[in-house]
Amino acid sequence: MLATAPRRKPRPVDKTLLTLTGMLLMLGLLTLFSATYYKAQDGGDPLSEVKKQLFGAGVGFAAMAVTARVPFRFWQRRRVVMTGVGVSLALLLLVAIPGIGTSINGSRRWLTLGPLSFQPGELAKYAAVLFMAMTLTARGKKIKRLWTGILPVLIVPGIMFLLILEQPNLSTAGTIIIVSVLMVMLAGAKWRHMLALGGGGLAVGAYYAWSAEYRRERLLSFTDPFAKMSDEGYQLSQSLIAFGSGGLFGMGLGQGRQKYAYLPYPESDFIFAIVGEDFGLAGCLAVILLFVAFLLAGMRIAMHCEDKFGCLLAAGIVGMICVQAFINMGVVVGILPTTGLPLPFFSAGGTSLSITMAAVGIVLNVSRSAATNLL
């Protein structure tokens, strides 16, 4: 009888990234509880937002368990990538239709399906990363050319940018472009081409920000929010008051006051202000360091992957999460213009959390291709 060759045991996923994901998620749930438990004073459920987030986390863990086992080269298949891009573009077009897209505070960003509500832009971000990773891998050395190598690759992210800009949602649209350009740089583009793209992007962003009065007001408000506290500067002013109240070590879990009808949306875009008020500068630094560690762990996985597609895919996903996180925190502390962008793993939004965790699972699968574990 012929001996059967023993089946090779798959390499374990990167425990460092997995641990950091868990730590960010747990700290995010704790902060979300602090930001929303006060609703019980009006007869509501003090754990309502946390329960929704836990459900999203449960779905996310299940999705992450699946994507961590699916070989990352599956996502390189043209049919898979173009399906993701096509579905994302279709959903973004649906959002733009009055009566179908849900409008909140003048922004039409959401689709509602029964009890579920989600932003198609969240799906589009990772569809753009898949498209860029596949296309840049196929381009090879052609990426050294600007007109025939780089610009055609940016057409799909550019279309997504314009569709999301119409919602309007400059922060999400800009994040897609920023990460796409970073992936082009990692693929080996020339520095002079990157500088040209960067200059062009800044010019387009400046024109868009200055082309409407309300955007000009918002842009200028972050330079002196207290001078415009009755209008565009109100939310940032209350956020800065929260950080000032927190001091070095914070007022304690749940003891912050800004969530009591002072700071708008403390559970979503400005949840980092709750970290500052409850946990102080020490808590804020801990969150920042966790995201920096998450970025370094993800990039280490990307650099250790010998497959170009896997490298670009992992770098793009981790970059998307961390660029969004750093923009959000920059807005909340007043060093960037105010814009609506959630903080990954922290801001309320079960669907967004599930999609993010599924994307992390893909990076974990990439980590199986190289021995990157430190824990």
C-alpha positions, 0 to 999 in steps of 0.5 A: 500500500502506498503511504499517504503524505501527511497533510500540511498544517496551515500556518497560524495567523499573526497573533499580534494583529489579532490581539491588537484588533481585540484590544481596540474592539474592547476599548471601543465597546467600553467607550461606546458604553460611556458615551451612550448609557445616559439614555437610560435617564429618558427611559431608554435602554442604557445598553442599546447601542452597545448591544447593537455594536456587540451584534455587529462584532459577533457578525464581524468575528464570524466574517473574520473567521471565514476571510482568515481561512479563504486564501488571499489569492481568491480576492485577486480573481478578476470576477470577484474584484469586478463584482465587488466594484460593480456592487459598490458602484450600484449601491452608491448610485442608489444612495443618490436617488431621492426616496431610496437613499436615507438623508440625515442632516442634509447628507444622503449616505445611507441605505435602509433595509428593514432594521439595518442601515449602512453606508455603501461608502464603507463597502466601496472603500475595500472594493477600491483596495481590492481593485487597486491591488489586482490592477497594480499587480497586473501592471507591473513595471508599467506603473513607472509611467504616469499617463499610461501606467498610473492614471488609468488605475485611478479611474475606478477610485476616481469614480467612487470619489465623485459619487461619494462626494455627491452625498456629500462625504468628502472625508470618505471620498478623500480616504479612498483617494489617499489610500489608492495613491499610497498603494500606487507608491508602494507598487513602485511609482516614481517620486516625481509622479507621486508629487504631481498627484499629491499637488493635483489632489490638494488643488482639487480638495482646496477648490471643492472646500472653497466652492460652497459657503457652508464648506468654507465656514466649516473649513475656517471654523477649525482654526478658531472654533470658539469664535464660531461657537454658535454655528460651525464651530460648536461641535469642535468647541465642545470636543475641545472642552471635553479634552480640557475637562479630562486633563491627564488621567480623565474624569473616570468611566462615565463621569464625563459631562459633554455627552449630556446634550452638549457634544453632538453625536458623542457615540459616532464621529466625535467618540474620541472626545469621550476618550479624552474626557473619561480617560484623559491624555493617558487614554488618548495616547493609549488609543493612538499607540494601539492604532500605530501598533496596528499599522506597524503590525499590518505593514510588517505582514505586508512586507513579509509577504513575497506575493505582490498582490498579497503585499498590496492587499494587506497594506491597502486594508491596514492603510484604509483603517488607520488613515481613517482613524488618524483623520478622525482623531485629527478632526476631533482634536482640532488639527484638521477641518471638521468632517464626518468620519467614524473612528474604526472599532469605536464609533457606533455602527454594527455594519461598518464594524462587521465590514472592517473586521472581515477586511482584517480577516483578509490581512490575517490570511495574508499573514499565513504566507510568512512567519510574522508572529511575535506573540 
